[in-house]
Amino acid sequence: MTWLISLIAGLVGVPRPLAGVIAWAAIAVAVSGAAVGGYALIKHWGADELRAKIEKENTDAIHKGIDARMSLDECIDAGGVYDFGRQRCDAATLGPR
């Protein structure tokens, strides 16, 4: 650390105690910058993982909904009314009436 203080004092032309303050301030800025950068990176990774998980769950739910929808023939056979606008079976009974 002494060599760094001597280097700063020689280059900038300030007394050694002030050069020591400058050196410690530079070290503090570098360490805090690294800490904030690391935090931001970890937070970004976590957000990406969560976003991907939610998108996968939404896609799976859409596919399950499409697969569960009854066709026109199955709807009529079950005694329901097929809604062509929404392309799904409404009021279908699960058993005989």
C-alpha positions in Angstrom: 0.0 0.0 0.0 2.9 2.3 0.7 4.1 2.1 -2.9 0.6 3.0 -4.1 0.5 6.1 -1.8 4.0 7.1 -3.0 3.0 6.7 -6.6 -0.2 8.8 -6.2 1.7 11.5 -4.2 4.4 11.6 -6.9 2.0 11.7 -9.9 -0.6 14.1 -8.5 1.8 16.2 -6.4 -0.1 16.0 -3.2 1.1 15.3 0.3 1.4 11.7 1.4 -1.6 11.8 3.9 -3.9 13.1 1.1 -2.5 10.5 -1.3 -3.5 7.9 1.3 -7.0 9.2 1.5 -7.2 9.2 -2.3 -5.9 5.6 -2.5 -8.4 4.3 0.2 -11.3 6.2 -1.6 -10.3 4.6 -4.9 -10.3 1.1 -3.3 -13.7 1.8 -1.6 -15.2 2.8 -4.9 -13.8 -0.2 -6.7 -15.1 -2.7 -4.0 -18.5 -1.1 -3.8 -18.8 -1.1 -7.6 -18.0 -4.7 -7.7 -20.5 -5.5 -5.0 -23.3 -3.6 -6.7 -22.4 -5.1 -10.1 -22.5 -8.6 -8.6 -25.8 -8.0 -7.0 -27.3 -6.7 -10.2 -26.0 -9.7 -12.1 -27.5 -12.2 -9.6 -30.8 -10.3 -9.6 -31.0 -10.4 -13.4 -30.3 -14.1 -13.5 -33.0 -14.8 -11.0 -35.5 -12.7 -12.9 -34.7 -14.5 -16.1 -35.2 -17.9 -14.5 -38.5 -16.9 -12.9 -39.8 -15.4 -16.2 -38.9 -18.6 -18.1 -40.6 -20.7 -15.5 -43.8 -18.6 -15.7 -43.8 -18.7 -19.5 -43.4 -22.5 -19.4 -46.3 -22.9 -17.0 -48.5 -20.6 -19.1 -47.7 -22.6 -22.3 -48.4 -25.9 -20.5 -51.8 -24.6 -19.2 -52.7 -23.5 -22.7 -51.9 -26.9 -24.1 -53.8 -28.7 -21.4 -56.8 -26.5 -22.0 -56.7 -27.2 -25.8 -56.3 -30.9 -25.2 -59.2 -31.0 -22.7 -61.6 -29.2 -25.0 -64.3 -31.6 -26.4 -64.8 -31.9 -30.1 -68.2 -31.2 -31.7 -69.2 -34.8 -31.9 -68.1 -35.6 -28.3 -70.1 -32.5 -27.1 -73.3 -33.5 -28.9 -73.0 -37.1 -27.7 -72.6 -35.8 -24.1 -75.7 -33.7 -24.4 -74.0 -30.4 -24.5 -74.2 -27.3 -26.7 -71.2 -26.6 -28.9 -70.2 -22.9 -28.8 -68.6 -22.2 -32.2 -67.4 -18.7 -31.3 -65.4 -19.9 -28.4 -64.8 -23.4 -30.0 -65.7 -25.3 -26.9 -68.5 -27.4 -25.4 -70.9 -25.6 -23.0 -73.1 -27.3 -20.5 -72.1 -30.8 -21.3 -73.2 -33.3 -18.7 -70.8 -35.9 -17.5 -73.4 -38.7 -17.4 -76.8 -39.6 -18.7 -79.6 -37.1 -17.9 
